[in-house]
Amino acid sequence: MKLTRLVGECDEGECPTIYATDRGTLAVQGGLVTDHGLNIPPHETLAEIPVDLIRKAIRDNLI
């Protein structure tokens, strides 16, 4: 899968980031959420990112 960085909070690669994939989907890099109480399948996970990151992506017409 090819990822293209759309928006992130820093350039070092270890910060919340939204990527576009070559499959027409989005991939999100963020903090792993473990205290959610949901029944998440083993092949999925939850990542937490700042709301402002989504706002910036929308404002900049990236998504």
PDB file of N, CA, C and O in Angstrom, chain B, residues numbered from 101:
ATOM      1  N   MET B 101       0.837  -1.170   0.000  1.00  0.00           N
ATOM      2  CA  MET B 101       0.000   0.000   0.000  1.00  0.00           C
ATOM      3  C   MET B 101       0.889   1.241   0.000  1.00  0.00           C
ATOM      4  O   MET B 101       1.860   1.319   0.752  1.00  0.00           O
ATOM      5  N   LYS B 102       0.551   2.204  -0.843  1.00  0.00           N
ATOM      6  CA  LYS B 102       1.288   3.460  -0.896  1.00  0.00           C
ATOM      7  C   LYS B 102       0.529   4.504  -0.076  1.00  0.00           C
ATOM      8  O   LYS B 102      -0.680   4.674  -0.236  1.00  0.00           O
ATOM      9  N   LEU B 103       1.256   5.205   0.807  1.00  0.00           N
ATOM     10  CA  LEU B 103       0.675   6.256   1.638  1.00  0.00           C
ATOM     11  C   LEU B 103       1.220   7.610   1.214  1.00  0.00           C
ATOM     12  O   LEU B 103       2.409   7.757   0.934  1.00  0.00           O
ATOM     13  N   THR B 104       0.332   8.596   1.171  1.00  0.00           N
ATOM     14  CA  THR B 104       0.719   9.972   0.892  1.00  0.00           C
ATOM     15  C   THR B 104       0.294  10.823   2.076  1.00  0.00           C
ATOM     16  O   THR B 104      -0.886  10.870   2.422  1.00  0.00           O
ATOM     17  N   ARG B 105       1.249  11.490   2.695  1.00  0.00           N
ATOM     18  CA  ARG B 105       0.954  12.330   3.860  1.00  0.00           C
ATOM     19  C   ARG B 105       0.091  13.501   3.433  1.00  0.00           C
ATOM     20  O   ARG B 105       0.454  14.247   2.524  1.00  0.00           O
ATOM     21  N   LEU B 106      -1.057  13.666   4.089  1.00  0.00           N
ATOM     22  CA  LEU B 106      -1.932  14.795   3.804  1.00  0.00           C
ATOM     23  C   LEU B 106      -1.713  15.927   4.801  1.00  0.00           C
ATOM     24  O   LEU B 106      -1.497  17.075   4.413  1.00  0.00           O
ATOM     25  N   VAL B 107      -1.770  15.596   6.074  1.00  0.00           N
ATOM     26  CA  VAL B 107      -1.629  16.612   7.106  1.00  0.00           C
ATOM     27  C   VAL B 107      -1.137  15.935   8.383  1.00  0.00           C
ATOM     28  O   VAL B 107      -1.525  14.811   8.701  1.00  0.00           O
ATOM     29  N   GLY B 108      -0.275  16.647   9.103  1.00  0.00           N
ATOM     30  CA  GLY B 108       0.247  16.120  10.360  1.00  0.00           C
ATOM     31  C   GLY B 108       0.653  17.262  11.261  1.00  0.00           C
ATOM     32  O   GLY B 108       0.715  18.417  10.838  1.00  0.00           O
ATOM     33  N   GLU B 109       0.928  16.928  12.506  1.00  0.00           N
ATOM     34  CA  GLU B 109       1.284  17.958  13.478  1.00  0.00           C
ATOM     35  C   GLU B 109       2.782  18.200  13.573  1.00  0.00           C
ATOM     36  O   GLU B 109       3.208  19.158  14.218  1.00  0.00           O
ATOM     37  N   CYS B 110       3.580  17.365  12.953  1.00  0.00           N
ATOM     38  CA  CYS B 110       5.023  17.598  12.921  1.00  0.00           C
ATOM     39  C   CYS B 110       5.605  16.836  11.729  1.00  0.00           C
ATOM     40  O   CYS B 110       4.893  16.094  11.053  1.00  0.00           O
ATOM     41  N   ASP B 111       6.862  17.019  11.483  1.00  0.00           N
ATOM     42  CA  ASP B 111       7.494  16.400  10.315  1.00  0.00           C
ATOM     43  C   ASP B 111       8.410  15.230  10.669  1.00  0.00           C
ATOM     44  O   ASP B 111       9.034  14.655   9.778  1.00  0.00           O
ATOM     45  N   GLU B 112       8.506  14.865  11.948  1.00  0.00           N
ATOM     46  CA  GLU B 112       9.414  13.797  12.343  1.00  0.00           C
ATOM     47  C   GLU B 112       8.839  12.405  12.133  1.00  0.00           C
ATOM     48  O   GLU B 112       9.571  11.424  12.261  1.00  0.00           O
ATOM     49  N   GLY B 113       7.543  12.281  11.811  1.00  0.00           N
ATOM     50  CA  GLY B 113       6.950  10.982  11.557  1.00  0.00           C
ATOM     51  C   GLY B 113       6.413  10.278  12.785  1.00  0.00           C
ATOM     52  O   GLY B 113       5.935   9.149  12.676  1.00  0.00           O
ATOM     53  N   GLU B 114       6.473  10.904  13.948  1.00  0.00           N
ATOM     54  CA  GLU B 114       5.980  10.279  15.176  1.00  0.00           C
ATOM     55  C   GLU B 114       4.858  11.089  15.795  1.00  0.00           C
ATOM     56  O   GLU B 114       4.722  11.112  17.018  1.00  0.00           O
ATOM     57  N   CYS B 115       4.056  11.748  14.988  1.00  0.00           N
ATOM     58  CA  CYS B 115       2.981  12.598  15.472  1.00  0.00           C
ATOM     59  C   CYS B 115       1.684  12.221  14.764  1.00  0.00           C
ATOM     60  O   CYS B 115       1.716  11.547  13.734  1.00  0.00           O
ATOM     61  N   PRO B 116       0.535  12.649  15.308  1.00  0.00           N
ATOM     62  CA  PRO B 116      -0.726  12.383  14.625  1.00  0.00           C
ATOM     63  C   PRO B 116      -0.677  12.864  13.179  1.00  0.00           C
ATOM     64  O   PRO B 116      -0.304  14.004  12.905  1.00  0.00           O
ATOM     65  N   THR B 117      -1.057  11.985  12.263  1.00  0.00           N
ATOM     66  CA  THR B 117      -0.976  12.281  10.838  1.00  0.00           C
ATOM     67  C   THR B 117      -2.116  11.592  10.106  1.00  0.00           C
ATOM     68  O   THR B 117      -2.545  10.507  10.498  1.00  0.00           O
ATOM     69  N   ILE B 118      -2.606  12.219   9.044  1.00  0.00           N
ATOM     70  CA  ILE B 118      -3.593  11.609   8.169  1.00  0.00           C
ATOM     71  C   ILE B 118      -2.932  11.370   6.820  1.00  0.00           C
ATOM     72  O   ILE B 118      -2.305  12.267   6.256  1.00  0.00           O
ATOM     73  N   TYR B 119      -3.079  10.149   6.306  1.00  0.00           N
ATOM     74  CA  TYR B 119      -2.506   9.759   5.027  1.00  0.00           C
ATOM     75  C   TYR B 119      -3.623   9.356   4.071  1.00  0.00           C
ATOM     76  O   TYR B 119      -4.650   8.828   4.498  1.00  0.00           O
ATOM     77  N   ALA B 120      -3.425   9.602   2.791  1.00  0.00           N
ATOM     78  CA  ALA B 120      -4.277   9.037   1.740  1.00  0.00           C
ATOM     79  C   ALA B 120      -3.586   7.769   1.256  1.00  0.00           C
ATOM     80  O   ALA B 120      -2.360   7.718   1.155  1.00  0.00           O
ATOM     81  N   THR B 121      -4.380   6.750   0.958  1.00  0.00           N
ATOM     82  CA  THR B 121      -3.805   5.509   0.437  1.00  0.00           C
ATOM     83  C   THR B 121      -4.063   5.422  -1.060  1.00  0.00           C
ATOM     84  O   THR B 121      -4.894   6.149  -1.604  1.00  0.00           O
ATOM     85  N   ASP B 122      -3.348   4.535  -1.709  1.00  0.00           N
ATOM     86  CA  ASP B 122      -3.573   4.312  -3.132  1.00  0.00           C
ATOM     87  C   ASP B 122      -4.797   3.432  -3.381  1.00  0.00           C
ATOM     88  O   ASP B 122      -5.066   3.043  -4.517  1.00  0.00           O
ATOM     89  N   ARG B 123      -5.541   3.117  -2.310  1.00  0.00           N
ATOM     90  CA  ARG B 123      -6.773   2.335  -2.425  1.00  0.00           C
ATOM     91  C   ARG B 123      -8.016   3.203  -2.272  1.00  0.00           C
ATOM     92  O   ARG B 123      -9.133   2.690  -2.205  1.00  0.00           O
ATOM     93  N   GLY B 124      -7.818   4.537  -2.216  1.00  0.00           N
ATOM     94  CA  GLY B 124      -8.945   5.445  -2.075  1.00  0.00           C
ATOM     95  C   GLY B 124      -9.483   5.536  -0.658  1.00  0.00           C
ATOM     96  O   GLY B 124     -10.645   5.885  -0.450  1.00  0.00           O
ATOM     97  N   THR B 125      -8.639   5.221   0.317  1.00  0.00           N
ATOM     98  CA  THR B 125      -9.025   5.294   1.722  1.00  0.00           C
ATOM     99  C   THR B 125      -8.072   6.212   2.470  1.00  0.00           C
ATOM    100  O   THR B 125      -7.107   6.719   1.898  1.00  0.00           O
ATOM    101  N   LEU B 126      -8.345   6.421   3.741  1.00  0.00           N
ATOM    102  CA  LEU B 126      -7.463   7.201   4.599  1.00  0.00           C
ATOM    103  C   LEU B 126      -6.864   6.292   5.658  1.00  0.00           C
ATOM    104  O   LEU B 126      -7.508   5.343   6.107  1.00  0.00           O
ATOM    105  N   ALA B 127      -5.641   6.577   6.055  1.00  0.00           N
ATOM    106  CA  ALA B 127      -4.988   5.903   7.166  1.00  0.00           C
ATOM    107  C   ALA B 127      -4.634   6.980   8.191  1.00  0.00           C
ATOM    108  O   ALA B 127      -4.190   8.069   7.830  1.00  0.00           O
ATOM    109  N   VAL B 128      -4.832   6.670   9.456  1.00  0.00           N
ATOM    110  CA  VAL B 128      -4.614   7.648  10.522  1.00  0.00           C
ATOM    111  C   VAL B 128      -3.542   7.128  11.468  1.00  0.00           C
ATOM    112  O   VAL B 128      -3.613   5.994  11.941  1.00  0.00           O
ATOM    113  N   GLN B 129      -2.558   7.961  11.736  1.00  0.00           N
ATOM    114  CA  GLN B 129      -1.520   7.652  12.720  1.00  0.00           C
ATOM    115  C   GLN B 129      -1.823   8.475  13.955  1.00  0.00           C
ATOM    116  O   GLN B 129      -1.962   9.695  13.873  1.00  0.00           O
ATOM    117  N   GLY B 130      -1.925   7.822  15.087  1.00  0.00           N
ATOM    118  CA  GLY B 130      -2.216   8.521  16.327  1.00  0.00           C
ATOM    119  C   GLY B 130      -1.932   7.625  17.514  1.00  0.00           C
ATOM    120  O   GLY B 130      -1.361   6.542  17.382  1.00  0.00           O
ATOM    121  N   GLY B 131      -2.342   8.099  18.666  1.00  0.00           N
ATOM    122  CA  GLY B 131      -2.140   7.326  19.880  1.00  0.00           C
ATOM    123  C   GLY B 131      -3.100   6.153  19.952  1.00  0.00           C
ATOM    124  O   GLY B 131      -4.283   6.295  19.643  1.00  0.00           O
ATOM    125  N   LEU B 132      -2.599   4.998  20.358  1.00  0.00           N
ATOM    126  CA  LEU B 132      -3.402   3.798  20.480  1.00  0.00           C
ATOM    127  C   LEU B 132      -4.391   3.971  21.628  1.00  0.00           C
ATOM    128  O   LEU B 132      -3.994   4.304  22.745  1.00  0.00           O
ATOM    129  N   VAL B 133      -5.677   3.746  21.360  1.00  0.00           N
ATOM    130  CA  VAL B 133      -6.719   3.851  22.379  1.00  0.00           C
ATOM    131  C   VAL B 133      -6.975   2.453  22.926  1.00  0.00           C
ATOM    132  O   VAL B 133      -7.357   1.553  22.178  1.00  0.00           O
ATOM    133  N   THR B 134      -6.767   2.269  24.221  1.00  0.00           N
ATOM    134  CA  THR B 134      -6.944   0.941  24.816  1.00  0.00           C
ATOM    135  C   THR B 134      -8.053   0.896  25.858  1.00  0.00           C
ATOM    136  O   THR B 134      -8.509  -0.191  26.211  1.00  0.00           O
ATOM    137  N   ASP B 135      -8.495   2.028  26.355  1.00  0.00           N
ATOM    138  CA  ASP B 135      -9.487   2.062  27.437  1.00  0.00           C
ATOM    139  C   ASP B 135     -10.879   2.421  26.925  1.00  0.00           C
ATOM    140  O   ASP B 135     -11.581   3.220  27.545  1.00  0.00           O
ATOM    141  N   HIS B 136     -11.285   1.834  25.791  1.00  0.00           N
ATOM    142  CA  HIS B 136     -12.529   2.211  25.133  1.00  0.00           C
ATOM    143  C   HIS B 136     -13.719   1.340  25.530  1.00  0.00           C
ATOM    144  O   HIS B 136     -14.857   1.791  25.402  1.00  0.00           O
ATOM    145  N   GLY B 137     -13.511   0.146  25.994  1.00  0.00           N
ATOM    146  CA  GLY B 137     -14.594  -0.741  26.387  1.00  0.00           C
ATOM    147  C   GLY B 137     -15.372  -1.330  25.223  1.00  0.00           C
ATOM    148  O   GLY B 137     -16.425  -1.933  25.432  1.00  0.00           O
ATOM    149  N   LEU B 138     -14.877  -1.170  24.005  1.00  0.00           N
ATOM    150  CA  LEU B 138     -15.542  -1.710  22.827  1.00  0.00           C
ATOM    151  C   LEU B 138     -15.002  -3.094  22.482  1.00  0.00           C
ATOM    152  O   LEU B 138     -13.911  -3.471  22.911  1.00  0.00           O
ATOM    153  N   ASN B 139     -15.769  -3.836  21.711  1.00  0.00           N
ATOM    154  CA  ASN B 139     -15.326  -5.137  21.229  1.00  0.00           C
ATOM    155  C   ASN B 139     -14.765  -4.963  19.817  1.00  0.00           C
ATOM    156  O   ASN B 139     -15.487  -5.122  18.833  1.00  0.00           O
ATOM    157  N   ILE B 140     -13.483  -4.637  19.724  1.00  0.00           N
ATOM    158  CA  ILE B 140     -12.821  -4.377  18.452  1.00  0.00           C
ATOM    159  C   ILE B 140     -12.211  -5.681  17.930  1.00  0.00           C
ATOM    160  O   ILE B 140     -11.506  -6.363  18.674  1.00  0.00           O
ATOM    161  N   PRO B 141     -12.468  -6.040  16.663  1.00  0.00           N
ATOM    162  CA  PRO B 141     -11.867  -7.254  16.113  1.00  0.00           C
ATOM    163  C   PRO B 141     -10.339  -7.189  16.176  1.00  0.00           C
ATOM    164  O   PRO B 141      -9.764  -6.102  16.130  1.00  0.00           O
ATOM    165  N   PRO B 142      -9.687  -8.340  16.281  1.00  0.00           N
ATOM    166  CA  PRO B 142      -8.219  -8.374  16.399  1.00  0.00           C
ATOM    167  C   PRO B 142      -7.480  -7.689  15.253  1.00  0.00           C
ATOM    168  O   PRO B 142      -6.360  -7.216  15.449  1.00  0.00           O
ATOM    169  N   HIS B 143      -8.076  -7.623  14.061  1.00  0.00           N
ATOM    170  CA  HIS B 143      -7.383  -7.028  12.915  1.00  0.00           C
ATOM    171  C   HIS B 143      -7.626  -5.512  12.815  1.00  0.00           C
ATOM    172  O   HIS B 143      -7.172  -4.877  11.864  1.00  0.00           O
ATOM    173  N   GLU B 144      -8.341  -4.930  13.795  1.00  0.00           N
ATOM    174  CA  GLU B 144      -8.607  -3.488  13.803  1.00  0.00           C
ATOM    175  C   GLU B 144      -8.091  -2.872  15.097  1.00  0.00           C
ATOM    176  O   GLU B 144      -7.810  -3.573  16.069  1.00  0.00           O
ATOM    177  N   THR B 145      -7.972  -1.540  15.087  1.00  0.00           N
ATOM    178  CA  THR B 145      -7.574  -0.817  16.284  1.00  0.00           C
ATOM    179  C   THR B 145      -8.194   0.572  16.246  1.00  0.00           C
ATOM    180  O   THR B 145      -8.729   0.984  15.217  1.00  0.00           O
ATOM    181  N   LEU B 146      -8.128   1.276  17.330  1.00  0.00           N
ATOM    182  CA  LEU B 146      -8.567   2.666  17.390  1.00  0.00           C
ATOM    183  C   LEU B 146      -7.355   3.549  17.605  1.00  0.00           C
ATOM    184  O   LEU B 146      -6.495   3.251  18.433  1.00  0.00           O
ATOM    185  N   ALA B 147      -7.290   4.642  16.850  1.00  0.00           N
ATOM    186  CA  ALA B 147      -6.222   5.627  17.021  1.00  0.00           C
ATOM    187  C   ALA B 147      -6.862   6.962  17.346  1.00  0.00           C
ATOM    188  O   ALA B 147      -7.882   7.326  16.761  1.00  0.00           O
ATOM    189  N   GLU B 148      -6.274   7.686  18.269  1.00  0.00           N
ATOM    190  CA  GLU B 148      -6.787   8.984  18.683  1.00  0.00           C
ATOM    191  C   GLU B 148      -5.940  10.093  18.062  1.00  0.00           C
ATOM    192  O   GLU B 148      -4.712  10.082  18.153  1.00  0.00           O
ATOM    193  N   ILE B 149      -6.621  11.049  17.429  1.00  0.00           N
ATOM    194  CA  ILE B 149      -5.940  12.199  16.840  1.00  0.00           C
ATOM    195  C   ILE B 149      -6.688  13.459  17.242  1.00  0.00           C
ATOM    196  O   ILE B 149      -7.866  13.380  17.591  1.00  0.00           O
ATOM    197  N   PRO B 150      -6.048  14.606  17.205  1.00  0.00           N
ATOM    198  CA  PRO B 150      -6.713  15.858  17.549  1.00  0.00           C
ATOM    199  C   PRO B 150      -7.765  16.242  16.508  1.00  0.00           C
ATOM    200  O   PRO B 150      -7.554  16.053  15.310  1.00  0.00           O
ATOM    201  N   VAL B 151      -8.882  16.774  16.958  1.00  0.00           N
ATOM    202  CA  VAL B 151      -9.936  17.249  16.061  1.00  0.00           C
ATOM    203  C   VAL B 151      -9.383  18.321  15.120  1.00  0.00           C
ATOM    204  O   VAL B 151      -9.780  18.388  13.956  1.00  0.00           O
ATOM    205  N   ASP B 152      -8.482  19.149  15.610  1.00  0.00           N
ATOM    206  CA  ASP B 152      -7.904  20.209  14.776  1.00  0.00           C
ATOM    207  C   ASP B 152      -7.186  19.655  13.549  1.00  0.00           C
ATOM    208  O   ASP B 152      -7.082  20.345  12.535  1.00  0.00           O
ATOM    209  N   LEU B 153      -6.691  18.426  13.624  1.00  0.00           N
ATOM    210  CA  LEU B 153      -6.031  17.816  12.470  1.00  0.00           C
ATOM    211  C   LEU B 153      -7.049  17.566  11.356  1.00  0.00           C
ATOM    212  O   LEU B 153      -6.757  17.799  10.183  1.00  0.00           O
ATOM    213  N   ILE B 154      -8.230  17.097  11.718  1.00  0.00           N
ATOM    214  CA  ILE B 154      -9.308  16.900  10.735  1.00  0.00           C
ATOM    215  C   ILE B 154      -9.751  18.247  10.173  1.00  0.00           C
ATOM    216  O   ILE B 154      -9.948  18.389   8.966  1.00  0.00           O
ATOM    217  N   ARG B 155      -9.907  19.229  11.049  1.00  0.00           N
ATOM    218  CA  ARG B 155     -10.304  20.568  10.582  1.00  0.00           C
ATOM    219  C   ARG B 155      -9.313  21.145   9.588  1.00  0.00           C
ATOM    220  O   ARG B 155      -9.705  21.739   8.584  1.00  0.00           O
ATOM    221  N   LYS B 156      -8.016  20.968   9.869  1.00  0.00           N
ATOM    222  CA  LYS B 156      -6.996  21.491   8.961  1.00  0.00           C
ATOM    223  C   LYS B 156      -7.062  20.774   7.612  1.00  0.00           C
ATOM    224  O   LYS B 156      -6.948  21.413   6.566  1.00  0.00           O
ATOM    225  N   ALA B 157      -7.243  19.460   7.628  1.00  0.00           N
ATOM    226  CA  ALA B 157      -7.327  18.704   6.377  1.00  0.00           C
ATOM    227  C   ALA B 157      -8.519  19.158   5.545  1.00  0.00           C
ATOM    228  O   ALA B 157      -8.418  19.270   4.323  1.00  0.00           O
ATOM    229  N   ILE B 158      -9.645  19.417   6.197  1.00  0.00           N
ATOM    230  CA  ILE B 158     -10.833  19.884   5.492  1.00  0.00           C
ATOM    231  C   ILE B 158     -10.630  21.319   4.989  1.00  0.00           C
ATOM    232  O   ILE B 158     -10.944  21.631   3.840  1.00  0.00           O
ATOM    233  N   ARG B 159     -10.112  22.171   5.845  1.00  0.00           N
ATOM    234  CA  ARG B 159      -9.887  23.571   5.472  1.00  0.00           C
ATOM    235  C   ARG B 159      -8.935  23.683   4.277  1.00  0.00           C
ATOM    236  O   ARG B 159      -9.107  24.548   3.417  1.00  0.00           O
ATOM    237  N   ASP B 160      -7.944  22.814   4.232  1.00  0.00           N
ATOM    238  CA  ASP B 160      -6.965  22.827   3.144  1.00  0.00           C
ATOM    239  C   ASP B 160      -7.400  21.993   1.946  1.00  0.00           C
ATOM    240  O   ASP B 160      -6.609  21.758   1.033  1.00  0.00           O
ATOM    241  N   ASN B 161      -8.667  21.538   1.944  1.00  0.00           N
ATOM    242  CA  ASN B 161      -9.232  20.730   0.845  1.00  0.00           C
ATOM    243  C   ASN B 161      -8.431  19.460   0.587  1.00  0.00           C
ATOM    244  O   ASN B 161      -8.277  19.054  -0.565  1.00  0.00           O
ATOM    245  N   LEU B 162      -7.920  18.829   1.634  1.00  0.00           N
ATOM    246  CA  LEU B 162      -7.134  17.621   1.474  1.00  0.00           C
ATOM    247  C   LEU B 162      -8.005  16.370   1.530  1.00  0.00           C
ATOM    248  O   LEU B 162      -7.653  15.330   0.974  1.00  0.00           O
ATOM    249  N   ILE B 163      -9.154  16.484   2.212  1.00  0.00           N
ATOM    250  CA  ILE B 163     -10.103  15.362   2.266  1.00  0.00           C
ATOM    251  C   ILE B 163     -11.500  15.892   2.051  1.00  0.00           C
ATOM    252  O   ILE B 163     -12.460  15.122   2.056  1.00  0.00           O
TER     253      ILE B 163
END
